[in-house]
Amino acid sequence: MSITVLVVEDEPAIQELISYNLKKSGLTPISALNAEQAVVMVNNVLPDLVLLDWMLPNLSGIEFARQLRRNTRTQSIPIIMLTARTDLDDKVVGLEAGADDYITKPFSPRELVARIKAVLRRRVPEISDEIIEAGGLKIDPTRHRIFAYDDNKATEPSEIKLGPTEFRLLHFLMAHKERVYTRAQLLDRIWGDHVFIEDRTIDVHIRRLRKVLEKIGKDYLVQTVRGTGYRFSSEFEASIGEQ
């Protein structure tokens, strides 16, 4: 899965260096020289993470971060602040503005990429390549494979075959187990917020996913929460069959 990082940096040489190292690490950088350009880019393509310079012309990085956090569409995007400021008070200001991490200049490209991946693992686990195990299922995003264990793991796991959409749906729910998501949230997070699909489309894919899981007695893992949406949970709920 392509991971998009918006680099907001007003020094072209630094911007180019950062973008080069992100590409080398398998990430997809998009760049803006100021907050005004960044607003346009966010409106067009919702990035997976924003790498944000503190000292920008006109609107500062701190103010732009606050804008992102106030907007419901962008409030959950991870933000890493870049700055030459080293005072503890400045770091606190950045974190209070909504930054998830804070890197001072100069920094090594390896550290930057490592910090980006750490924030993504913490904030957006569904785009990580890490193997996830829950409810007797093991999902391997890199190999695009899913395995199921019996309750006591006494036998070898069996592989489950899912379509690409059902795979992404299960991966997302497993990465956020026990959390409830509305249909609209699932559509935004899995299909993207610029794809216009009926909310009820998610029900079709949930039914397909459950039908496959039912064959191995694990359809209860994908649960309906009445009046809200869906969640992945190992705790059996009597009302899971309700659509």
ABEGO torsion letter per residue (X at the ends): XBBBBBBBBABAAAAAAAAAAAAAAGBBBBBBABAAAAAAAAAABBBABBBBBABBBGBBAAAAAAAAAABAAAAABBBBBBBABABAAAAAAAAAAGBABBBBOBBBAAAAAAAAAAAAAAABAAABABBBBBGGBBBBAAAGBBBBBBAAGABBBBBBBBBAAAAAAAAAAAAABGBBBBAAAAAAAAAEAABBBBAAAAAAAAAAAAAAAAAAGAAAABBBBBGAEBBBBABBBAAAABX
